[in-house]
Amino acid sequence: NPVFQNIDSTKHKNRRVRMRAFYSGKKKNNIKKKQKKEKPKVKLKSEDLIAGKAIELPAVQFYGGTAQFLPGATKILDEVIPILIKNKELKIEIAGHICCGNQMELSIERAFVVYTYFIEREVPRHMLTYKGYNNTQPKYGNIMDYRNRRVELIVLK
């Protein structure tokens, strides 16, 4: 049912969605209050930094389709920085992964944002490299699983 005339200058205004919602008036008493979840912490020790090990940073997340940190992401990076600075002989690759789609550039950008964050906080540049892996290395079954959207630190040596 067009609201506006179907002529070239106004027919775009007829593209719309209408929605009706009905409320029954009944209250549900069994709704649980949302519990505040604490972000997982990285339990990383200097002795854990052995060649070939991948350290997942589960709380380092980004706004969808961007390389901009979600709130709380930098807290986990701030926990890792002192350990990296103490172990200056290490070589670390920052690996960016995405879960959905085919966006190699986005996985590289996300790894680069973490790299830049570390450099700006005095982690020696010679220790770090970064690389994007797109969706080529799913860790959790199906590549569409959101947990495959992650940043890892891979100890090279």
Phi, psi and chi 1 to 4 in degrees:
 res  aa     phi    psi   chi1   chi2   chi3   chi4
   1 ASN       -  102.0  -60.7  -27.9      -      -
   2 PRO   -66.2  138.3    7.1   -8.5      -      -
   3 VAL   -91.4  -34.9  174.7      -      -      -
   4 PHE  -111.7  164.4  -62.2   91.7      -      -
   5 GLN   -63.0  143.9  -72.5 -176.0  -14.4      -
   6 ASN   -87.4   60.6  -98.7  -21.5      -      -
   7 ILE  -114.5  161.7   58.2  174.4      -      -
   8 ASP   -51.4  -38.1  -73.4  -18.7      -      -
   9 SER   -77.6  -19.2   62.9      -      -      -
  10 THR  -127.4   -6.7   58.5      -      -      -
  11 LYS   -65.8  -24.2   67.5 -179.4  178.8 -177.2
  12 HIS   -64.3  -23.2   69.1  -80.6      -      -
  13 LYS   -72.6  -13.4  -66.5 -179.6 -179.8 -179.0
  14 ASN   -84.8   -5.0  -73.9  -40.0      -      -
  15 ARG   -82.3  109.7  -65.6 -176.9 -168.8  130.9
  16 ARG  -160.3  168.7   64.6 -163.7 -177.3  -74.6
  17 VAL  -126.4  133.6  174.5      -      -      -
  18 ARG  -114.1  140.7  -72.8 -168.4  180.0  168.7
  19 MET  -137.0  139.9 -170.5  161.9   76.8      -
  20 ARG  -119.5  137.0  -70.3 -174.6 -173.9  173.3
  21 ALA  -124.0  141.5      -      -      -      -
  22 PHE  -120.5  134.4  -61.7   95.6      -      -
  23 TYR  -110.1  127.7  175.7   63.9      -      -
  24 SER   -77.8  -18.8   68.1      -      -      -
  25 GLY    87.9   -5.3      -      -      -      -
  26 LYS   -89.0  139.0  -63.7  178.6 -177.3  176.8
  27 LYS   -98.0  142.1  -70.5 -174.7  178.9 -179.5
  28 LYS  -102.4  123.4  -67.7 -176.1  178.6 -178.7
  29 ASN   -88.8  -10.2  -67.7  -30.5      -      -
  30 ASN   -93.9   15.9   60.0   -7.0      -      -
  31 ILE   -78.6  123.7  -62.7  174.4      -      -
  32 LYS   -82.4  144.4  -67.2 -178.2 -179.8  179.2
  33 LYS   -71.0  144.6  -70.0 -177.1 -179.8  179.4
  34 LYS   -66.1  128.8  -73.5 -175.0 -179.5  178.7
  35 GLN   -91.5  136.9  -67.2  179.1  -14.2      -
  36 LYS   -72.8  119.3 -167.0  173.2 -176.9  179.1
  37 LYS   -89.0  135.9  -70.0 -176.7 -178.6  180.0
  38 GLU   -85.7  140.6  -74.1 -167.8   32.9      -
  39 LYS   -68.0  141.4  -62.1  -90.7 -177.4 -179.6
  40 PRO   -65.3  142.9   14.6  -20.4      -      -
  41 LYS   -99.5  151.6  -68.9 -171.5  174.1 -168.8
  42 VAL   -86.5  120.9  172.8      -      -      -
  43 LYS   -97.9   79.3  -65.6  174.5 -177.0  168.6
  44 LEU  -111.3  129.8 -177.5   63.2      -      -
  45 LYS  -121.2  157.5  -61.1  175.1 -172.5  160.3
  46 SER   -55.5  -36.8  -66.5      -      -      -
  47 GLU   -71.3  -13.2   52.2  -90.4   15.9      -
  48 ASP   -81.2  -10.9  -66.5  -27.0      -      -
  49 LEU   -87.4   79.4  -60.8  171.4      -      -
  50 ILE  -115.5  147.8   50.6  177.8      -      -
  51 ALA   -54.0  133.8      -      -      -      -
  52 GLY    93.3  -12.2      -      -      -      -
  53 LYS   -81.0  138.1 -176.7  165.7 -176.6  172.6
  54 ALA  -106.0  126.5      -      -      -      -
  55 ILE  -106.8  112.8  -61.6  129.8      -      -
  56 GLU   -81.3  141.8 -166.4  168.6  -24.1      -
  57 LEU  -115.8   81.2  -55.7  173.0      -      -
  58 PRO   -64.1  -27.5   23.0  -31.3      -      -
  59 ALA   -88.9   -2.4      -      -      -      -
  60 VAL   -86.0   94.8  178.1      -      -      -
  61 GLN  -122.6  163.4  -65.9  -68.9  -44.1      -
  62 PHE  -129.2  155.8  -58.2   86.1      -      -
  63 TYR   -62.1  143.9  -74.1  102.0      -      -
  64 GLY   -52.6  129.3      -      -      -      -
  65 GLY    71.4   11.7      -      -      -      -
  66 THR  -131.4  172.5   72.9      -      -      -
  67 ALA  -109.4   31.4      -      -      -      -
  68 GLN  -101.8  127.7 -176.4 -179.0    1.5      -
  69 PHE   -60.6  141.4  -69.6  124.3      -      -
  70 LEU   -77.8  156.1  -81.2  170.6      -      -
  71 PRO   -55.4  136.7  -25.2   33.4      -      -
  72 GLY    95.5  -15.0      -      -      -      -
  73 ALA   -64.9  -37.3      -      -      -      -
  74 THR   -73.7  -20.5   56.9      -      -      -
  75 LYS   -61.3  -41.8  -72.3  179.5 -176.0  176.3
  76 ILE   -69.7  -36.7 -156.3   86.9      -      -
  77 LEU   -66.1  -37.5  -64.8  175.7      -      -
  78 ASP   -64.1  -27.5  -69.5  -21.5      -      -
  79 GLU   -73.7  -29.8  -68.8  178.2   23.0      -
  80 VAL   -82.2  -31.9  172.6      -      -      -
  81 ILE   -54.8  -48.7  -71.1  170.3      -      -
  82 PRO   -60.5  -33.9  -18.5   26.5      -      -
  83 ILE   -68.8  -41.1  -63.4  164.3      -      -
  84 LEU   -65.4  -42.5  -65.9  178.8      -      -
  85 ILE   -64.0  -35.2  -69.6  172.9      -      -
  86 LYS   -67.6  -27.2  -97.8 -165.4 -118.2  177.3
  87 ASN  -114.0   63.0  -64.3  -79.3      -      -
  88 LYS   -67.3  -13.4  -67.1 -179.5 -179.5  175.5
  89 GLU   -80.4  -10.4   72.9  -75.4   -7.2      -
  90 LEU   -74.4  155.9  -68.4  174.3      -      -
  91 LYS  -118.7  124.2  -61.2  -71.5 -177.6 -155.9
  92 ILE  -122.7  132.2  -56.5  -71.1      -      -
  93 GLU  -102.2  130.1  177.1 -175.0  -75.4      -
  94 ILE   -93.8  115.5  -58.5  160.1      -      -
  95 ALA  -107.0  122.4      -      -      -      -
  96 GLY  -101.2  132.2      -      -      -      -
  97 HIS  -128.0  148.2  -58.0  -90.3      -      -
  98 ILE  -123.6  162.6   63.0  169.5      -      -
  99 CYS   -99.9  -33.9   66.8      -      -      -
 100 CYS  -129.4  148.6  -44.6      -      -      -
 101 GLY    79.1 -172.5      -      -      -      -
 102 ASN  -129.2   85.9 -173.5   14.3      -      -
 103 GLN  -132.8   73.0  -61.6  175.9  -34.8      -
 104 MET   -57.2  -41.1  179.2   61.0   87.7      -
 105 GLU   -59.2  -40.0  -62.6   81.6   21.6      -
 106 LEU   -65.4  -41.4 -179.0   58.4      -      -
 107 SER   -65.6  -35.6   64.6      -      -      -
 108 ILE   -68.1  -44.7  -65.8  168.1      -      -
 109 GLU   -59.2  -41.7  -73.4  174.9   26.2      -
 110 ARG   -66.2  -41.1  -72.0  177.9  174.6  179.8
 111 ALA   -64.5  -39.6      -      -      -      -
 112 PHE   -64.9  -37.5 -179.8   72.3      -      -
 113 VAL   -62.8  -41.0  167.0      -      -      -
 114 VAL   -67.2  -43.5  173.2      -      -      -
 115 TYR   -55.0  -50.0  171.3   83.5      -      -
 116 THR   -62.0  -40.9  -56.1      -      -      -
 117 TYR   -59.3  -44.0 -171.1   85.3      -      -
 118 PHE   -65.0  -46.2  -76.7  159.4      -      -
 119 ILE   -60.9  -43.2  -62.9  -62.9      -      -
 120 GLU   -64.6  -18.2  -70.7  171.2   -9.3      -
 121 ARG  -109.9   27.7  -77.9  148.5 -172.5   84.9
 122 GLU    70.4   24.4  -59.0 -178.9    6.7      -
 123 VAL   -76.3  128.6  175.2      -      -      -
 124 PRO   -57.4  130.5  -24.5   33.5      -      -
 125 ARG   -59.1  -35.8 -173.2 -179.2  -56.2  -95.3
 126 HIS   -64.8  -17.0   68.1   55.0      -      -
 127 MET   -79.4  -22.7  -68.2  177.9   63.7      -
 128 LEU  -114.3  142.6  -56.0  171.9      -      -
 129 THR  -134.4  167.5   61.8      -      -      -
 130 TYR  -140.9  152.1   62.9   92.2      -      -
 131 LYS  -155.1  142.5 -173.0  172.8 -179.2 -179.7
 132 GLY  -101.6  140.1      -      -      -      -
 133 TYR  -115.6    5.3  -73.0   92.7      -      -
 134 ASN    56.4 -129.9 -161.2    4.4      -      -
 135 ASN  -115.6   25.7   60.4    5.2      -      -
 136 THR   -80.8  -12.1   61.0      -      -      -
 137 GLN  -129.1   65.4  -63.2 -179.0   -1.6      -
 138 PRO   -65.2  135.3   21.6  -28.1      -      -
 139 LYS   -98.3  -21.9 -161.5  172.3 -164.2  175.4
 140 TYR  -121.5   81.3  -57.7   96.7      -      -
 141 GLY    52.3 -115.0      -      -      -      -
 142 ASN   -63.7  137.0 -177.5  -19.7      -      -
 143 ILE   -64.6  -17.7   64.2  168.3      -      -
 144 MET   -80.4   -8.5  -61.1  -59.6  -79.4      -
 145 ASP   -64.3  125.2 -170.9  -38.5      -      -
 146 TYR   -58.9  -24.2   74.9   93.5      -      -
 147 ARG   -68.5  -16.5  -65.8  174.3  -63.9  172.5
 148 ASN   -74.5  -11.3  -72.7  -41.5      -      -
 149 ARG   -83.9   99.4 -178.8  176.7   48.6 -140.2
 150 ARG  -153.4  166.4   65.6 -165.9 -169.1  -80.3
 151 VAL  -122.9  133.8  174.7      -      -      -
 152 GLU  -126.2  152.8  -65.7  175.8  -35.7      -
 153 LEU  -106.4  121.8  -57.9  179.0      -      -
 154 ILE  -108.7  123.4  -59.7  171.0      -      -
 155 VAL   -80.0  115.3 -178.2      -      -      -
 156 LEU   -86.2  -41.9  -58.6  176.0      -      -
 157 LYS  -164.5      -   70.3  173.7 -170.7  172.1
